[in-house]
Amino acid sequence: MLMMQAIPQISQIQQCLAHIGYQPGWFKQNVVVGNDSHRVPLVAFSGPPFDARTACISAISGNCVNDARVSDCRAIAAPLTIVAGSSVYEIWRHVATSAEPPQRIDVISPTDLIAFFERN
């Protein structure tokens, strides 16, 4: 089994979501996407059942992430993917059809992350 190290920026996303009411059991780590070729470090759910119907946010890490990497998260069915970079968080929205690429809708600093979740 592949073990992934904790990524501080991903942990910060989970802490912020917990701050606004997400319960500890509403998160899954290292979710496999596709044929075990891609893992998503964090997926947050709105509650049970913990599947595509209740997936809210997926989170990946990296700098200069392109829409193809974010598109890999579409299979999780969460409408938002947060890309945790070393100095900013990119918020991407998955659009209605798989033919359309995801759209980056916001770029926020780590200090604004909790405020972003409180607003939205």
Solvent accessible surface area in square Angstrom, and as a share of the most:
residue,aa,sasa,rsa
1,M,207,0.93
2,L,105,0.52
3,M,145,0.65
4,M,69,0.31
5,Q,164,0.73
6,A,91,0.70
7,I,42,0.22
8,P,104,0.65
9,Q,48,0.21
10,I,12,0.06
11,S,43,0.27
12,Q,56,0.25
13,I,0,0.00
14,Q,52,0.23
15,Q,121,0.54
16,C,12,0.07
17,L,1,0.00
18,A,51,0.39
19,H,122,0.54
20,I,68,0.35
21,G,38,0.37
22,Y,38,0.14
23,Q,90,0.40
24,P,114,0.72
25,G,54,0.52
26,W,66,0.23
27,F,16,0.07
28,K,88,0.37
29,Q,97,0.43
30,N,43,0.22
31,V,35,0.20
32,V,67,0.39
33,V,12,0.07
34,G,62,0.60
35,N,148,0.76
36,D,87,0.45
37,S,98,0.63
38,H,33,0.15
39,R,55,0.20
40,V,0,0.00
41,P,13,0.08
42,L,2,0.01
43,V,0,0.00
44,A,0,0.00
45,F,9,0.04
46,S,63,0.41
47,G,7,0.06
48,P,99,0.62
49,P,65,0.41
50,F,68,0.28
51,D,50,0.26
52,A,59,0.46
53,R,185,0.68
54,T,22,0.13
55,A,8,0.06
56,C,31,0.18
57,I,12,0.06
58,S,0,0.00
59,A,0,0.00
60,I,0,0.00
61,S,27,0.17
62,G,25,0.24
63,N,95,0.49
64,C,130,0.78
65,V,16,0.09
66,N,93,0.48
67,D,56,0.29
68,A,61,0.47
69,R,82,0.30
70,V,0,0.00
71,S,36,0.23
72,D,66,0.34
73,C,1,0.00
74,R,55,0.20
75,A,78,0.60
76,I,19,0.09
77,A,50,0.39
78,A,2,0.02
79,P,72,0.45
80,L,39,0.20
81,T,0,0.00
82,I,0,0.00
83,V,2,0.01
84,A,2,0.01
85,G,7,0.07
86,S,79,0.51
87,S,76,0.49
88,V,55,0.32
89,Y,1,0.00
90,E,20,0.09
91,I,0,0.00
92,W,18,0.06
93,R,100,0.36
94,H,20,0.09
95,V,15,0.08
96,A,106,0.82
97,T,68,0.40
98,S,92,0.60
99,A,97,0.75
100,E,76,0.34
101,P,77,0.49
102,P,6,0.04
103,Q,77,0.34
104,R,132,0.48
105,I,86,0.44
106,D,50,0.26
107,V,75,0.43
108,I,15,0.07
109,S,41,0.26
110,P,48,0.30
111,T,118,0.69
112,D,67,0.35
113,L,0,0.00
114,I,55,0.28
115,A,38,0.29
116,F,11,0.05
117,F,11,0.04
118,E,106,0.47
119,R,157,0.57
120,N,124,0.64
